[in-house]
Amino acid sequence: MTIDYAVGIRIGKRTDQMAVEAEDALIAALKVKTAHPEAAITYVRKRNVRGDRRHPHASEIDERSA
């Protein structure tokens, strides 16, 4: 069973959030860490579908809608 997780990262002074599908929070954090080894993981939480629709991640924003 996979669940969507929101993983907060910090690279230098820039912060960002990524959505990852994983079995548990540790695996979600490790997936992000392997994709961005220079990043520091700040938090991992279950993805809030309602809140994430209101405030989408930067990677989910469509340029055509702007």
C-alpha positions in Angstrom: 0.0 0.0 0.0 1.5 3.3 -1.0 0.6 6.7 0.4 1.5 10.2 -0.9 3.9 12.1 1.4 5.0 15.7 1.4 8.8 16.0 2.0 10.3 19.4 2.9 13.8 20.0 1.8 16.4 22.8 2.2 19.2 23.4 -0.3 21.4 26.3 0.9 19.0 29.0 1.9 16.2 27.9 -0.5 13.4 25.7 0.8 11.0 23.6 -1.2 8.5 20.7 -0.9 8.2 17.6 -3.0 5.4 15.1 -3.2 6.5 11.4 -3.2 4.5 8.1 -3.3 6.0 5.6 -0.9 5.2 2.8 1.6 6.2 4.8 4.7 7.8 8.2 5.7 11.4 6.9 5.9 11.3 5.5 2.3 9.8 8.8 1.1 12.7 10.8 2.7 15.3 8.4 1.3 13.8 8.7 -2.2 14.1 12.5 -2.0 17.6 12.3 -0.6 18.8 10.1 -3.4 17.3 12.5 -6.0 18.9 15.5 -4.2 21.9 14.4 -2.1 22.9 18.0 -1.2 19.4 18.7 0.3 18.6 18.6 4.0 15.3 16.9 4.8 13.3 19.3 7.1 10.0 17.3 7.5 8.0 14.4 6.1 4.2 14.2 6.5 1.3 12.6 4.8 0.2 14.7 1.9 -2.9 16.8 2.6 -4.9 16.5 -0.6 -7.3 19.4 0.1 -4.5 21.8 1.2 -2.2 20.8 -1.6 -4.9 21.5 -4.1 -5.3 25.0 -2.7 -1.5 25.6 -2.5 0.0 23.4 -5.2 3.7 22.5 -5.2 5.8 24.5 -7.7 6.3 21.3 -9.8 2.5 20.9 -10.1 1.7 24.5 -11.3 0.9 24.6 -15.0 2.5 27.5 -16.9 -0.6 27.9 -19.1 -2.9 28.7 -16.2 -0.7 31.7 -15.1 
